[in-house]
Amino acid sequence: MIKLLGVLLSGWLAVGAATVQAESKLPDTLAKIKPGIVAVGTYLPKRNPRASFMGTGFVIAPGNLVVTNAHVIPELLDREHLEEVAVFYRQGDEERMLPATVAATDKAHDLAVLKISATLTALPLGDAAAVREGQVYAFTGYPIGMVLGLFPVTHRGMISAITPNVIPTINAGQINPKLISRLETPYKVFQLDATAYPGNSGSPLYDADSGKVVGVIDKVFVQESKESVLSHPSGISYAIPVTHLDNLLKDKQLR
């Protein structure tokens, strides 16, 4: 009996140690990737405040490309007063700004790639096809913008479903050209059991152990299509698989 208890106790301790070890990798991963998490918005010299936050972005190889959602990038800028797309980030104790140009967009998958003049920490891209329901991932971004400073916030969420990005509606009043277009070319997205906020749009969804990005958090584009049948939007969060980002980068010869 004593021997059996000893075996069980050893097993429990081993499982507990493995769990602690797995959880302890996220702090190390965060330390590596946080320098590559940026805020995306616009900069207007004579505006108060001069910086206007739109969403989150993350840097990818070779270090001068920033990925975000296409809906984060404004379609019109006040060029007359020198408004420009910009990324904002923290370097040590200083907050910095870099002008950015749009290098590529994929509006069908709500993705955009920006180019900057500096080289920042790049996040590696993972294999979205290997993602399974029930796996837990992390995402880091600016859920409430830059109100409290450039301090990215991290959440964890389980892949609760891999599901179509749009659901057909039986209510004719809910049908519009945008919904019809998305129904014609549906694709799968990751549904998470974590709550993301509008400022999280463009945040990387990544493996907590390796830091490899498997998706791009999308708080607006997917939700307005997928939840068109709901009278009130849910708190469910979604992510665009990086497969579509890979395709965009190859198509525009950015990698």
Secondary structure as the mmCIF struct_conf table of DSSP 4:
data_model
#
loop_
_struct_conf.conf_type_id
_struct_conf.id
_struct_conf.beg_label_comp_id
_struct_conf.beg_label_asym_id
_struct_conf.beg_label_seq_id
_struct_conf.end_label_comp_id
_struct_conf.end_label_asym_id
_struct_conf.end_label_seq_id
HELX_RH_AL_P HELX_RH_AL_P1 ILE A 2 GLU A 23
TURN_TY1_P TURN_TY1_P1 SER A 24 SER A 24
HELX_RH_AL_P HELX_RH_AL_P2 LYS A 25 ILE A 33
HELX_RH_3T_P HELX_RH_3T_P1 LYS A 34 GLY A 36
STRN STRN1 ILE A 37 TYR A 43
TURN_TY1_P TURN_TY1_P2 PRO A 45 LYS A 46
BEND BEND1 ARG A 47 ARG A 50
STRN STRN2 ALA A 51 ILE A 60
TURN_TY1_P TURN_TY1_P3 ALA A 61 ASN A 64
STRN STRN3 LEU A 65 THR A 68
HELX_RH_3T_P HELX_RH_3T_P2 ALA A 70 VAL A 72
BEND BEND2 ILE A 73 ILE A 73
BEND BEND3 GLU A 75 GLU A 75
HELX_RH_3T_P HELX_RH_3T_P3 ARG A 79 HIS A 81
TURN_TY1_P TURN_TY1_P4 LEU A 82 LEU A 82
STRN STRN4 GLU A 84 GLN A 91
TURN_TY1_P TURN_TY1_P5 GLY A 92 ASP A 93
STRN STRN5 GLU A 94 ASP A 106
TURN_TY1_P TURN_TY1_P6 LYS A 107 ASP A 110
STRN STRN6 LEU A 111 ILE A 116
BEND BEND4 SER A 117 ALA A 118
HELX_LH_PP_P HELX_LH_PP_P1 THR A 121 PRO A 124
STRN STRN7 LEU A 125 LEU A 125
HELX_RH_3T_P HELX_RH_3T_P4 ALA A 128 ALA A 130
TURN_TY1_P TURN_TY1_P7 GLU A 133 GLY A 134
STRN STRN8 VAL A 136 GLY A 141
TURN_TY1_P TURN_TY1_P8 PRO A 143 LEU A 148
BEND BEND5 LEU A 150 LEU A 150
STRN STRN9 VAL A 153 PRO A 164
BEND BEND6 ASN A 165 ASN A 165
BEND BEND7 ILE A 170 ILE A 170
HELX_RH_3T_P HELX_RH_3T_P5 ALA A 172 GLN A 174
HELX_RH_AL_P HELX_RH_AL_P3 PRO A 177 GLU A 184
BEND BEND8 THR A 185 THR A 185
STRN STRN10 LYS A 188 LEU A 192
BEND BEND9 ASP A 193 ALA A 194
HELX_RH_3T_P HELX_RH_3T_P6 PRO A 198 ASN A 200
TURN_TY1_P TURN_TY1_P9 SER A 201 GLY A 202
HELX_LH_PP_P HELX_LH_PP_P2 SER A 203 SER A 203
STRN STRN11 PRO A 204 TYR A 206
TURN_TY1_P TURN_TY1_P10 ALA A 208 SER A 210
STRN STRN12 VAL A 213 ASP A 218
BEND BEND10 LYS A 219 VAL A 220
HELX_RH_AL_P HELX_RH_AL_P4 PHE A 221 LYS A 226
TURN_TY1_P TURN_TY1_P11 GLU A 227 VAL A 229
BEND BEND11 SER A 231 HIS A 232
BEND BEND12 GLY A 235 GLY A 235
STRN STRN13 SER A 237 PRO A 241
TURN_TY1_P TURN_TY1_P12 VAL A 242 VAL A 242
HELX_RH_AL_P HELX_RH_AL_P5 THR A 243 ASP A 251
TURN_TY1_P TURN_TY1_P13 LYS A 252 GLN A 253
#
